[in-house]
Amino acid sequence: MKIRRVVDFSALPKNQPHTPIASEASARVKNKTLNIQCMKEEFDKELRELSPLIAYLKKEQEGDAFKVPKFYFDTLADKVIKQAKKSEKIETSVKKATVFARLESWFSGLLRPQLVLGFGASLLVVVAAWFILSSKKPVMTIDGATVSAKPSISIEQPLSVDEPISGAVNPIVDNKMPNNEHKNTIKLKTQLDDVSTTLPNDISINENKEQDKVAGDLLTHPESGLTEAELALYLEENTEEIDDDSSDNNL
Amino acid sequence: MKEETSDDHILALLASAATHERGFRLLMSCYQEPLYRHIRRMVYDHDDANDIIQNTFIKVFKSVERFEGKSKLYTWLYRIATNEAITFLNTRNRKETDTIDTIENTHLTSQLRADTFFDGNEVQIKLQEAISILPDKQRTVFNLRYYEEMPYEEMSEVLSTSVGALKASYHHAVKKVETFFKGVEFM
């Protein structure tokens, strides 16, 4: 014996969706359909106003006259994806080749004879300039003491004994100086009264005290008891020594 | 169960590398047919339309990451397809040495009659002839409005033209087609 279950569907609310999500979806679809209908009416109205003949033709000619081969749209996606991937691969390899070619041309450009010659010439100029500048150090010696000083009187303008001098005079001795100029400079120093007592600030004395002994004694003990004549004699003796040195150097 | 086909869902799939291909297939299944018909109405020949639609989707495949979402996805797709079709037509017109109007019309009529993928009657052939004499821009506007029933606002996004100019173009195009039909004697 079969038992038949009877379900009363009349209890369910009619024309009402069962869940809120379904109600939202159906409302959206309903709105969309309404919108499409409204737009279609608008298009038809516009066309009727513009040309009743063309509006009539549109209404009569339903459907698209342009056809496509069977299964055309089924295979189109595969074809497109295959081609897109292929062209992407080609583009990547072309990009790689382009980067390599650029680097190669850049390096080969560096080895161009004009560039190499230019680089060599500029290197030569730099080395020559360095060599010349490094050999022109103003170094002087007084009684064997090495003194580096900034000359405040140019050695290119030799001073004569008779020439009046104003301002402080630095003891400048240059081995490369011509002999006459050298002697003139030294003689001039001997005639100055305060040459032994004052020394310009820009002269630095070597710390080697043995070498600086003579000059140091004169400088640090101005009241050493030496008379002017003794001092002049002392300096004259030293001048001769320097003179001898410079002549030795010139030889 | 049928997959959701909203633009947001498609774009979400396209954004991830793992689901990119699936998203692209979904995009194609949604838009390939209307885009193909739009292109076909511009170039008439199936083989030409096939080349153009493939180029269009290849471009989409490569550049979909750059789609900013400022416009609707389908207007962006129509824009690419229309540009591809116009480029193709310009190239073809430059290659052809014959003058376009009269010779092209007779050529088009015979071409459509011989085309195995065209299944239209005499009125439809004449309508296509009438549309073919329109300038490129008017023809595109006419096709988008007459066949696709695209709103002017969206058409404005596709063609980068103001709504007013599009309305004027459509009105001129309809009048020209009407004039063509009034002077035609059907066999």
Interface residues (C-beta under 8 A of the other chain):
Chain A: M39 K40 F43 L47 L50 S51 L53 I54 L57 K58 E60 Q61 D64 A65 F66 K67 V68 P69 F73 L76 A77 K79 V80 I81 Q83 A84 S87 E88
Chain B: E21 F24 R25 M28 S29 Q32 E33 Y36 R37 R40 R41 H46 I53 Q54 F57 I58 F61 K62 F117 F118 D119 G120 N121 V123 Q124 L127 Q128 R145 Y146 E149 P151 H171 V174 K175 V177 E178 F181 K182
